[in-house]
Amino acid sequence: MTQDRSPRTDDAASDDAATAEPDSVPDAFTDLSVLRERDVPFHVETETADRGAVAELATHDDMAVVGIQDEDGRALLRKATADCAWKLPVETVAANDDYAAAARRALAATGVAGTLDAVEGVWGIDLVTPDGEATASRRFVVFRAEPEPTAAEPLRIASGEATVFDADWFAALPAAASALPGTDLFID
């Protein structure tokens, strides 16, 4: 059983990477090699695990994580439900889905208008069984976004197009928050 979704392939996205500035965010990409071509840092750990852990990881999609700070340096965090932990805006990215579109959806769900400015890095885990016959991977692509000047206040309770329960600006990570990979780039 091999389940490795990275790198993904998409010729149109690769063409976009060849002509874009290194710090810009591709309009669309499903292939993480586009980010390697732009010298985006990759932080991937490989671990040996039993077949059950490899199979479990294979059921999880990649994630697009968005870090956005207001003019006071506070980071936007959100809760998807009343019971969910505070975390950076995040959206799942299934195989062959567009990472940039997922990041835009994650940001839009908070009710804060903003623009993706950069890809800060890719964090990931690769699991392999001791015999090497089964592998699985998961990646977290971390984007930086800039809020629009009129985007000072996020939604307090979801309404309209927004799909989060609550969102707010934080100067420090609250107790019981979930620190997704890359969180430390935006908040302590």
N, C-alpha and C positions, 0 to 999 in steps of 0.2 A: 504494500500500500504506500504510494507516494503521493503526497499532497503538498506541492510547492507552487504557490501562486505568484512568486516573484522570480525574475522579472516578468512582467506582462508585456505583450507586444501590441503595438498600434502604430502603423506607419505614419498616419497623419500627425500624431502627437510627436513622433520622432522628427519629422520635418519641421514642426514648430520649434523644437528645441535648437535646431541648427541655426535658426535665424534670430532667436530671441536673445536679449541681454542676460548674462548669467544670473543676476539677482531677481529677474522678473519671474512671475508664475506662469507656466504654460496655460493657455486658455483651457485646454483639455489634455489629459493624459491618463492612460491605463497601464503604461509600461514604466516601471520605476527606473529603468536604465536611462530614461530621459533625464532624470535627476542626477545620475552619476555623470552624464555628459556635461552638466552644469556645475560640477564640483560641489554638489550638496553633500554634507557629511552623512555617512551611514554608520549607525551604532547597532551592530547585530551580534547577538550572543548565540552560540551553538552549545546545546546541552544534550547529553545522553539521557534518554527516558524510556520507560516501559511502553509497550504497545498501547496501553490504555490512555496514557498521557498524550502520546502522539495522536491517537484517534480523537481525543477530546479537543486538542488544539486545532486539528483539521476542520472541526465544525465551526470555528470562529472566523468571521470575516476580518479583513484589514480595517483600519480606522483612519479617518481624516480628522485631525485635531487642529483647532484654531486658537491661537493666542492673540488677544487684542487688549490693548491698554488705553485708558483714557489720558487726558492731558496731565493728570496728577500721578500717572504711573500705576494706577490701580488696574488689576486684571479683571476681565469679565469672566464670571463663573456662572454656571447654570445647573438647575436640577430638572431632570426630565419628569419626575413624579414627586409627590410629597415625601416618599420614602427614599428617594435617590440621594446619593451623596453629591455635594457641590463638586464640580469639575469644569475644566475648560470645555467650551463647545466642541462637540464631537459627533461624527456621523459614521455609520458603517459603510464599508466599500466592498461590495461583493466582487467576485472574479469578473474581470472585463468591464467593471464600472469605472467611471471617471473620478479620480481623486479630487481634482479641483472643483468639480460640480458638487461633490459630497461636502467639501469644506464650505462652499458658498451656502449650501442648505443648512449646515450646522450653524453658521453665523446668522442666517435669516431667521432660523427658528427662535432665536433669542429676542427678536424685535429690534436689534441694533443694526443700523445700516453701516456698511463698511466695505472696504476693498482689500482683497488679498494682495499683499505686497511682496512676500518672499516665502520660500520653503526653507525653514530653519534646519531641518534634518529628518532623517528616517531612522526610527528605532525599531528593532525587531528581535524576534526569537525564532531560532530554528531548533526543532527537536528531532533527534534521530534515535532509533532503537539501537541497542548494543551491537546487533548483527548488521546494522546499516541498511536493512531491507525496507524500513518504513521511516518516512520523514514527513514533517509538517512545518509550515512557516506562518508567521503572522507579522504584519508590518503596521507601524503607526507613522503616518506622514504628518509632520507638524508644520503648519502654516503660520505666518505672521500676518495680521490684518491691521489696517488703519481705519479707525472709526470716522465716519463723516462728521463734520462740525456740528450738525444738528442731531447727532446720535448720542447725546449726553446721558440719557436715561434708558436702560433696558426695560423690558416688560417686567412687571411685578407678578402678574398672573397671565397665563397664556390666553390669547384671543386672536381672532382673525387667522392670518397665515401662520402665526407662531405656534410651535408645538411643544414648548417647554413649560413646565409648571411654574418656574421662577428663575429669574436671572438678576444679577446685581454685580456691582464693581467691588473688588476687595483689595486691600493693601497687603494682606497676609492671608495665607491659606487657612481657612477655618478648621476647627477641630472636626474630625471624622470626614474630612474631604477626601476625595479620590485623586491622587496625583498621577495623572496619565503621563506617559513618556513625554518629555519636553516641557512639563509644567514649570520646572525650575527656571526656564528661560524668561518667564513672565511674572512669577510671583514666588515669594519665599515661603 
